[in-house]
Amino acid sequence: MRIGELARRAGVSTRALRYYEEQGLLRPDRRPSGYRDYGEQALTTVRHIRLLLSAGLGTAVIAEILPCVPDDTTVLAPTCPELLDGLAGERARITASMQRLAAARDILDALIATGTPPADRELAATAGGAGRGAGQEM
């Protein structure tokens, strides 16, 4: 099938398909006219690429994973257990990003609610209590 048909069937742009090819994720045959010719397997490959992109993985990681996703029913082929450590690392990276974003959201919530960030409230409370330390009269 030609690039336009694959794009339509996969629900992606032709530009995305060209990008996947540029990244080594798709390898179409070429007709004598120079047009790309995609087999039916390309549709499954594009679906896998989209799924892995939505999981937050970059194209370099996806290029390593794609050979280990042989069909629509197998998540990772048993011959590729070494990828599990890499996927766990990607998951840890995403979790850390989520924690940073949650902390930023909490600060914004505090600013919106009170006009004072939580760290400043804690400093003010600590400074108020520290002024009444041992040896100081009230």
Contacts in CASP RR format, 6 or more apart in sequence:
PFRMAT RR
TARGET T0000
AUTHOR 0000-0000-0000
METHOD contacts of the structure
MODEL  1
MRIGELARRAGVSTRALRYYEEQGLLRPDRRPSGYRDYGEQALTTVRHIR
LLLSAGLGTAVIAEILPCVPDDTTVLAPTCPELLDGLAGERARITASMQR
LAAARDILDALIATGTPPADRELAATAGGAGRGAGQEM
1 9 0 8 1.000
1 37 0 8 1.000
1 38 0 8 1.000
1 39 0 8 1.000
1 40 0 8 1.000
1 42 0 8 1.000
2 35 0 8 1.000
2 36 0 8 1.000
2 37 0 8 1.000
2 38 0 8 1.000
3 14 0 8 1.000
3 17 0 8 1.000
3 18 0 8 1.000
3 28 0 8 1.000
3 35 0 8 1.000
3 36 0 8 1.000
3 38 0 8 1.000
4 14 0 8 1.000
4 17 0 8 1.000
5 38 0 8 1.000
6 17 0 8 1.000
6 38 0 8 1.000
6 42 0 8 1.000
6 43 0 8 1.000
6 46 0 8 1.000
7 13 0 8 1.000
7 14 0 8 1.000
7 16 0 8 1.000
7 17 0 8 1.000
9 43 0 8 1.000
10 17 0 8 1.000
10 43 0 8 1.000
10 46 0 8 1.000
10 47 0 8 1.000
10 50 0 8 1.000
12 46 0 8 1.000
12 50 0 8 1.000
17 26 0 8 1.000
17 46 0 8 1.000
20 26 0 8 1.000
20 46 0 8 1.000
20 49 0 8 1.000
20 59 0 8 1.000
21 27 0 8 1.000
21 28 0 8 1.000
21 36 0 8 1.000
23 59 0 8 1.000
23 60 0 8 1.000
23 62 0 8 1.000
23 63 0 8 1.000
24 63 0 8 1.000
25 45 0 8 1.000
25 49 0 8 1.000
25 59 0 8 1.000
25 62 0 8 1.000
25 63 0 8 1.000
25 66 0 8 1.000
26 38 0 8 1.000
26 42 0 8 1.000
26 45 0 8 1.000
26 46 0 8 1.000
26 49 0 8 1.000
28 36 0 8 1.000
28 37 0 8 1.000
28 38 0 8 1.000
28 39 0 8 1.000
28 42 0 8 1.000
29 36 0 8 1.000
29 37 0 8 1.000
29 38 0 8 1.000
29 39 0 8 1.000
30 36 0 8 1.000
30 37 0 8 1.000
31 37 0 8 1.000
44 71 0 8 1.000
44 72 0 8 1.000
45 66 0 8 1.000
47 72 0 8 1.000
48 66 0 8 1.000
48 69 0 8 1.000
49 62 0 8 1.000
49 66 0 8 1.000
52 58 0 8 1.000
52 61 0 8 1.000
52 62 0 8 1.000
52 65 0 8 1.000
52 66 0 8 1.000
53 59 0 8 1.000
53 62 0 8 1.000
55 90 0 8 1.000
56 90 0 8 1.000
56 94 0 8 1.000
57 65 0 8 1.000
57 90 0 8 1.000
61 86 0 8 1.000
61 90 0 8 1.000
64 83 0 8 1.000
65 76 0 8 1.000
65 80 0 8 1.000
65 83 0 8 1.000
65 87 0 8 1.000
67 80 0 8 1.000
68 76 0 8 1.000
68 77 0 8 1.000
68 79 0 8 1.000
68 80 0 8 1.000
68 83 0 8 1.000
69 75 0 8 1.000
69 76 0 8 1.000
69 77 0 8 1.000
70 77 0 8 1.000
76 83 0 8 1.000
76 84 0 8 1.000
106 118 0 8 1.000
107 117 0 8 1.000
107 118 0 8 1.000
107 119 0 8 1.000
110 116 0 8 1.000
110 117 0 8 1.000
110 118 0 8 1.000
110 121 0 8 1.000
111 117 0 8 1.000
114 121 0 8 1.000
116 124 0 8 1.000
132 138 0 8 1.000
END
